[in-house]
Amino acid sequence: MKKPEHDRAVGRLSDRVLLVTGGSSGIGRAIALAAAAEGAQVVIADVHPEGAEQTLAAITAANGEATFFPCDVASDVQVRDLMEAAIHRFGQLDILVNNAGIGGDNAPAHELDLETWDRIMAVNLRGPFLCARYALPHLMQSGSGVIVNVASTYGLIGAPNAPAYCASKGGVVNLTRQLAVDYGQRGVRVNAVCPGYVDTDMGGRRASLPPEEAQAAHDRREANAARQPLGRQAHADEISRAVIFLASGESSFMTGSIVTVDGGCTATFNHD
């Protein structure tokens, strides 16, 4: 049941229900917090309940309204149940943000094991498809539904030792365009953001490494980011601001758009 109007924040997403996958940390948490601050009722979906509960607590502490449902976006049954639970909780769904994703290949194609390929593709590409599949009937009913996919600059260019990640994010980029074609005249806009280097630890990869290796991984990202035009990594809230723009009426004539938020990295060669 919705809160009375006078109890809710007034913002660009007032009276809207937004569901974000991968909302337990990093970009997903920043999106959830920003959406709640803009007046949305927020559904957080993730496989990491502890982090998701922290996101939820931060929203409620700021007088926002949110709920959390556990979900592995690679599971057809879990995604179906997620959408049903969201509708049962709030009565509508207006915005889907497909943010959940994993990395982890770090090998050339001839050395990459099939299990790693399948898992990355399942979360990064099957996941957004499943979420869209089950959300779209509700988004069409909304009359002004929105999907924002979080892809990556690695979906636009090649990158060393990342065949599965690049392929999965490239799939998200073109899935975005394809859904925009099919659903524009059905009242649903579909766009994507492509972040570059963002100062997060996606999937807790660095946290699982020995301290020396974790620091080396962080230093490599910092060094790579320093070579791009803006010379640094993004903060998660810099990505969330682009997502909120695409989710709001401010982008009302945008669909099928692929928006880079990358410090200029795809605009230039990373040459010495």
C-alpha positions as a Markdown table, in Angstrom:
| # | Residue | x | y | z |
|---|---|---|---|---|
| 1 | Met | 0.0 | 0.0 | 0.0 |
| 2 | Lys | 1.3 | 3.4 | -0.9 |
| 3 | Lys | 2.0 | 6.1 | 1.7 |
| 4 | Pro | -0.2 | 9.1 | 1.8 |
| 5 | Glu | 1.0 | 11.8 | -0.6 |
| 6 | His | 2.0 | 14.2 | 2.1 |
| 7 | Asp | 4.4 | 11.6 | 3.7 |
| 8 | Arg | 6.4 | 11.1 | 0.5 |
| 9 | Ala | 9.3 | 13.0 | -1.0 |
| 10 | Val | 8.4 | 15.1 | -4.0 |
| 11 | Gly | 10.9 | 14.6 | -6.8 |
| 12 | Arg | 11.4 | 13.5 | -10.4 |
| 13 | Leu | 10.2 | 10.0 | -9.5 |
| 14 | Ser | 7.3 | 10.7 | -7.2 |
| 15 | Asp | 4.4 | 8.3 | -7.6 |
| 16 | Arg | 6.7 | 5.8 | -9.4 |
| 17 | Val | 7.8 | 2.3 | -8.3 |
| 18 | Leu | 11.4 | 1.5 | -9.3 |
| 19 | Leu | 13.0 | -1.9 | -9.1 |
| 20 | Val | 16.7 | -2.2 | -9.1 |
| 21 | Thr | 18.7 | -5.4 | -9.3 |
| 22 | Gly | 22.1 | -5.7 | -7.7 |
| 23 | Gly | 21.1 | -3.1 | -5.1 |
| 24 | Ser | 23.2 | -4.3 | -2.2 |
| 25 | Ser | 26.3 | -2.2 | -3.0 |
| 26 | Gly | 28.2 | 0.0 | -5.4 |
| 27 | Ile | 26.2 | 1.4 | -8.4 |
| 28 | Gly | 23.0 | -0.5 | -7.5 |
| 29 | Arg | 23.0 | 1.0 | -3.9 |
| 30 | Ala | 23.7 | 4.5 | -5.3 |
| 31 | Ile | 20.7 | 4.1 | -7.7 |
| 32 | Ala | 18.4 | 2.9 | -5.0 |
| 33 | Leu | 19.3 | 5.8 | -2.7 |
| 34 | Ala | 19.0 | 8.3 | -5.5 |
| 35 | Ala | 15.6 | 7.0 | -6.6 |
| 36 | Ala | 14.2 | 7.1 | -3.1 |
| 37 | Ala | 15.5 | 10.6 | -2.7 |
| 38 | Glu | 13.6 | 11.5 | -5.9 |
| 39 | Gly | 10.4 | 10.2 | -4.4 |
| 40 | Ala | 10.2 | 6.6 | -5.8 |
| 41 | Gln | 9.1 | 3.6 | -3.9 |
| 42 | Val | 12.1 | 1.3 | -4.4 |
| 43 | Val | 12.3 | -2.5 | -4.7 |
| 44 | Ile | 15.8 | -3.8 | -4.1 |
| 45 | Ala | 16.7 | -7.2 | -5.5 |
| 46 | Asp | 19.9 | -9.0 | -4.8 |
| 47 | Val | 21.6 | -12.3 | -3.9 |
| 48 | His | 23.4 | -10.6 | -1.0 |
| 49 | Pro | 20.8 | -10.0 | 1.8 |
| 50 | Glu | 23.2 | -8.3 | 4.2 |
| 51 | Gly | 24.2 | -5.6 | 1.8 |
| 52 | Ala | 20.7 | -5.2 | 0.6 |
| 53 | Glu | 19.4 | -4.7 | 4.1 |
| 54 | Gln | 22.0 | -2.0 | 4.6 |
| 55 | Thr | 20.7 | -0.2 | 1.5 |
| 56 | Leu | 17.2 | -0.6 | 2.8 |
| 57 | Ala | 18.2 | 0.8 | 6.2 |
| 58 | Ala | 19.8 | 3.8 | 4.5 |
| 59 | Ile | 16.7 | 4.6 | 2.6 |
| 60 | Thr | 14.3 | 4.2 | 5.5 |
| 61 | Ala | 16.6 | 6.4 | 7.7 |
| 62 | Ala | 16.2 | 9.1 | 5.1 |
| 63 | Asn | 12.4 | 8.7 | 5.3 |
| 64 | Gly | 12.2 | 6.9 | 1.9 |
| 65 | Glu | 10.1 | 3.8 | 1.2 |
| 66 | Ala | 11.7 | 0.6 | 0.0 |
| 67 | Thr | 11.6 | -3.1 | 0.3 |
| 68 | Phe | 14.0 | -6.0 | -0.4 |
| 69 | Phe | 13.4 | -9.3 | -2.1 |
| 70 | Pro | 16.2 | -11.9 | -2.6 |
| 71 | Cys | 16.6 | -12.8 | -6.2 |
| 72 | Asp | 19.2 | -14.5 | -8.5 |
| 73 | Val | 18.4 | -12.8 | -11.8 |
| 74 | Ala | 19.7 | -15.8 | -13.7 |
| 75 | Ser | 16.8 | -17.9 | -12.3 |
| 76 | Asp | 13.5 | -17.8 | -14.3 |
| 77 | Val | 11.5 | -18.8 | -11.3 |
| 78 | Gln | 13.1 | -16.3 | -8.9 |
| 79 | Val | 12.7 | -13.4 | -11.4 |
| 80 | Arg | 9.0 | -14.3 | -11.9 |
| 81 | Asp | 8.4 | -14.4 | -8.2 |
| 82 | Leu | 10.3 | -11.1 | -7.7 |
| 83 | Met | 8.0 | -9.3 | -10.1 |
| 84 | Glu | 4.9 | -10.8 | -8.5 |
| 85 | Ala | 6.2 | -9.8 | -5.0 |
| 86 | Ala | 6.9 | -6.3 | -6.2 |
| 87 | Ile | 3.4 | -5.9 | -7.6 |
| 88 | His | 1.9 | -7.4 | -4.4 |
| 89 | Arg | 3.8 | -4.9 | -2.3 |
| 90 | Phe | 3.3 | -1.7 | -4.2 |
| 91 | Gly | 0.5 | -2.4 | -6.7 |
| 92 | Gln | 2.4 | -1.2 | -9.7 |
| 93 | Leu | 5.8 | -1.2 | -11.4 |
| 94 | Asp | 7.0 | 1.8 | -13.5 |
| 95 | Ile | 10.7 | 1.5 | -13.8 |
| 96 | Leu | 13.1 | -1.4 | -14.0 |
| 97 | Val | 16.8 | -0.9 | -13.6 |
| 98 | Asn | 18.8 | -3.9 | -14.7 |
| 99 | Asn | 22.0 | -3.4 | -12.7 |
| 100 | Ala | 23.0 | -6.8 | -11.4 |
| 101 | Gly | 26.2 | -8.1 | -13.0 |
| 102 | Ile | 29.4 | -10.0 | -12.4 |
| 103 | Gly | 32.9 | -10.2 | -13.9 |
| 104 | Gly | 35.5 | -12.8 | -13.4 |
| 105 | Asp | 36.7 | -14.1 | -16.7 |
| 106 | Asn | 40.3 | -12.7 | -16.8 |
| 107 | Ala | 41.5 | -15.1 | -19.4 |
| 108 | Pro | 41.7 | -15.2 | -23.2 |
| 109 | Ala | 39.0 | -17.2 | -25.0 |
| 110 | His | 41.1 | -20.3 | -25.6 |
| 111 | Glu | 41.8 | -20.6 | -21.8 |
| 112 | Leu | 38.4 | -19.6 | -20.5 |
| 113 | Asp | 36.5 | -22.5 | -18.9 |
| 114 | Leu | 32.9 | -23.0 | -20.1 |
| 115 | Glu | 31.5 | -22.8 | -16.6 |
| 116 | Thr | 32.8 | -19.2 | -16.2 |
| 117 | Trp | 31.4 | -18.2 | -19.6 |
| 118 | Asp | 28.0 | -19.7 | -18.8 |
| 119 | Arg | 27.8 | -18.0 | -15.4 |
| 120 | Ile | 28.8 | -14.6 | -16.7 |
| 121 | Met | 26.3 | -14.8 | -19.6 |
| 122 | Ala | 23.6 | -16.1 | -17.3 |
| 123 | Val | 23.8 | -13.1 | -14.9 |
| 124 | Asn | 24.8 | -10.3 | -17.2 |
| 125 | Leu | 22.6 | -11.1 | -20.2 |
| 126 | Arg | 20.0 | -13.7 | -19.4 |
| 127 | Gly | 19.3 | -11.7 | -16.2 |
| 128 | Pro | 18.3 | -8.5 | -17.9 |
| 129 | Phe | 16.3 | -10.4 | -20.4 |
| 130 | Leu | 14.4 | -12.3 | -17.7 |
| 131 | Cys | 13.7 | -9.2 | -15.7 |
| 132 | Ala | 12.5 | -7.4 | -18.8 |
| 133 | Arg | 10.3 | -10.3 | -19.8 |
| 134 | Tyr | 8.5 | -10.4 | -16.5 |
| 135 | Ala | 8.4 | -6.7 | -15.9 |
| 136 | Leu | 7.2 | -5.6 | -19.4 |
| 137 | Pro | 3.5 | -6.5 | -18.9 |
| 138 | His | 3.5 | -4.2 | -15.8 |
| 139 | Leu | 5.5 | -1.5 | -17.5 |
| 140 | Met | 3.1 | -1.4 | -20.4 |
| 141 | Gln | 0.2 | -1.1 | -18.0 |
| 142 | Ser | 2.0 | 1.8 | -16.3 |
| 143 | Gly | 1.6 | 3.8 | -19.5 |
| 144 | Ser | 5.0 | 5.4 | -19.1 |
| 145 | Gly | 7.2 | 2.5 | -18.2 |
| 146 | Val | 11.0 | 2.7 | -18.3 |
| 147 | Ile | 13.8 | 0.2 | -18.5 |
| 148 | Val | 17.4 | 1.3 | -17.8 |
| 149 | Asn | 20.0 | -1.3 | -18.4 |
| 150 | Val | 23.5 | -0.9 | -16.9 |
| 151 | Ala | 25.8 | -2.1 | -19.5 |
| 152 | Ser | 29.5 | -1.2 | -19.7 |
| 153 | Thr | 32.1 | 0.5 | -22.0 |
| 154 | Tyr | 33.3 | -3.1 | -22.4 |
| 155 | Gly | 30.1 | -3.7 | -24.3 |
| 156 | Leu | 31.3 | -1.1 | -26.8 |
| 157 | Ile | 34.9 | -2.0 | -27.2 |
| 158 | Gly | 37.2 | -5.0 | -26.8 |
| 159 | Ala | 39.2 | -5.4 | -23.6 |
| 160 | Pro | 42.0 | -7.7 | -22.7 |
| 161 | Asn | 41.1 | -11.1 | -21.2 |
| 162 | Ala | 37.4 | -10.4 | -20.9 |
| 163 | Pro | 35.6 | -12.4 | -23.6 |
| 164 | Ala | 32.6 | -13.4 | -21.6 |
| 165 | Tyr | 32.2 | -10.0 | -19.9 |
| 166 | Cys | 32.6 | -8.1 | -23.2 |
| 167 | Ala | 30.2 | -10.4 | -25.0 |
| 168 | Ser | 27.6 | -10.2 | -22.3 |
| 169 | Lys | 27.6 | -6.4 | -22.0 |
| 170 | Gly | 27.6 | -6.1 | -25.8 |
| 171 | Gly | 24.5 | -8.2 | -25.7 |
| 172 | Val | 22.9 | -5.9 | -23.2 |
| 173 | Val | 23.7 | -2.9 | -25.5 |
| 174 | Asn | 21.8 | -4.4 | -28.4 |
| 175 | Leu | 19.1 | -5.9 | -26.3 |
| 176 | Thr | 18.4 | -2.3 | -25.2 |
| 177 | Arg | 18.0 | -1.2 | -28.8 |
| 178 | Gln | 15.9 | -4.2 | -29.7 |
| 179 | Leu | 13.5 | -3.7 | -26.8 |
| 180 | Ala | 13.2 | 0.0 | -27.6 |
| 181 | Val | 12.0 | -0.9 | -31.1 |
| 182 | Asp | 9.4 | -3.4 | -29.9 |
| 183 | Tyr | 8.0 | -1.4 | -27.0 |
| 184 | Gly | 8.2 | 2.3 | -27.8 |
| 185 | Gln | 4.7 | 2.4 | -29.2 |
| 186 | Arg | 3.5 | 0.3 | -26.2 |
| 187 | Gly | 4.5 | 3.1 | -23.8 |
| 188 | Val | 7.9 | 1.8 | -22.6 |
| 189 | Arg | 11.2 | 3.5 | -23.1 |
| 190 | Val | 14.4 | 1.5 | -22.9 |
| 191 | Asn | 17.9 | 3.0 | -22.6 |
| 192 | Ala | 21.3 | 2.0 | -21.3 |
| 193 | Val | 24.2 | 3.5 | -19.5 |
| 194 | Cys | 27.7 | 2.3 | -20.1 |
| 195 | Pro | 29.9 | 3.1 | -17.1 |
| 196 | Gly | 33.7 | 3.1 | -17.5 |
| 197 | Tyr | 36.0 | 2.7 | -14.5 |
| 198 | Val | 34.0 | 3.1 | -11.3 |
| 199 | Asp | 35.5 | 3.0 | -7.8 |
| 200 | Thr | 33.6 | 0.0 | -6.6 |
| 201 | Asp | 34.5 | -3.6 | -6.0 |
| 202 | Met | 32.0 | -5.4 | -8.3 |
| 203 | Gly | 31.0 | -8.7 | -6.8 |
| 204 | Gly | 33.5 | -8.4 | -3.9 |
| 205 | Arg | 36.3 | -9.6 | -6.1 |
| 206 | Arg | 39.0 | -7.5 | -4.5 |
| 207 | Ala | 37.6 | -8.3 | -1.0 |
| 208 | Ser | 38.2 | -12.0 | -1.7 |
| 209 | Leu | 41.9 | -11.5 | -2.6 |
| 210 | Pro | 44.9 | -11.3 | -0.3 |
| 211 | Pro | 45.6 | -7.7 | 0.7 |
| 212 | Glu | 48.6 | -7.3 | -1.6 |
| 213 | Glu | 46.7 | -8.7 | -4.6 |
| 214 | Ala | 43.6 | -6.5 | -3.8 |
| 215 | Gln | 45.8 | -3.4 | -3.6 |
| 216 | Ala | 47.5 | -4.3 | -6.9 |
| 217 | Ala | 44.1 | -4.8 | -8.6 |
| 218 | His | 42.9 | -1.4 | -7.3 |
| 219 | Asp | 46.2 | 0.3 | -8.4 |
| 220 | Arg | 45.8 | -1.2 | -12.0 |
| 221 | Arg | 42.3 | 0.3 | -12.2 |
| 222 | Glu | 43.5 | 3.7 | -11.0 |
| 223 | Ala | 46.4 | 3.6 | -13.5 |
| 224 | Asn | 44.1 | 2.8 | -16.4 |
| 225 | Ala | 41.5 | 5.4 | -15.3 |
| 226 | Ala | 44.3 | 8.0 | -15.1 |
| 227 | Arg | 45.0 | 7.6 | -18.8 |
| 228 | Gln | 41.5 | 8.7 | -19.9 |
| 229 | Pro | 40.5 | 12.4 | -20.5 |
| 230 | Leu | 39.1 | 13.0 | -17.0 |
| 231 | Gly | 41.9 | 11.2 | -15.4 |
| 232 | Arg | 40.1 | 9.3 | -12.6 |
| 233 | Gln | 37.5 | 6.7 | -11.8 |
| 234 | Ala | 33.9 | 7.6 | -11.4 |
| 235 | His | 32.0 | 7.6 | -8.1 |
| 236 | Ala | 29.0 | 5.4 | -8.0 |
| 237 | Asp | 26.7 | 8.4 | -7.5 |
| 238 | Glu | 27.9 | 9.8 | -10.8 |
| 239 | Ile | 26.5 | 6.8 | -12.6 |
| 240 | Ser | 23.3 | 6.9 | -10.6 |
| 241 | Arg | 22.6 | 10.4 | -11.7 |
| 242 | Ala | 22.6 | 9.3 | -15.3 |
| 243 | Val | 20.3 | 6.4 | -14.5 |
| 244 | Ile | 17.9 | 8.7 | -12.7 |
| 245 | Phe | 17.8 | 11.1 | -15.6 |
| 246 | Leu | 17.0 | 8.2 | -18.0 |
| 247 | Ala | 14.3 | 6.9 | -15.6 |
| 248 | Ser | 12.7 | 10.3 | -15.2 |
| 249 | Gly | 10.5 | 12.3 | -17.5 |
| 250 | Glu | 13.4 | 14.6 | -18.3 |
| 251 | Ser | 14.5 | 12.0 | -20.9 |
| 252 | Ser | 11.0 | 11.6 | -22.3 |
| 253 | Phe | 12.1 | 11.6 | -26.0 |
| 254 | Met | 15.0 | 9.2 | -25.5 |
| 255 | Thr | 14.7 | 5.5 | -26.2 |
| 256 | Gly | 17.2 | 3.0 | -27.6 |
| 257 | Ser | 20.0 | 5.4 | -26.5 |
| 258 | Ile | 23.3 | 4.1 | -25.2 |
| 259 | Val | 24.8 | 6.7 | -22.8 |
| 260 | Thr | 28.5 | 6.5 | -21.9 |
| 261 | Val | 29.4 | 7.7 | -18.5 |
| 262 | Asp | 33.1 | 6.9 | -18.8 |
| 263 | Gly | 35.3 | 9.9 | -18.3 |
| 264 | Gly | 36.0 | 10.0 | -22.0 |
| 265 | Cys | 37.6 | 6.6 | -22.2 |
| 266 | Thr | 35.8 | 5.4 | -25.3 |
| 267 | Ala | 36.5 | 8.7 | -27.0 |
| 268 | Thr | 40.3 | 8.1 | -27.3 |
| 269 | Phe | 43.0 | 5.6 | -27.6 |
| 270 | Asn | 44.7 | 4.7 | -24.3 |
| 271 | His | 48.1 | 5.3 | -25.7 |
| 272 | Asp | 51.4 | 6.1 | -23.9 |
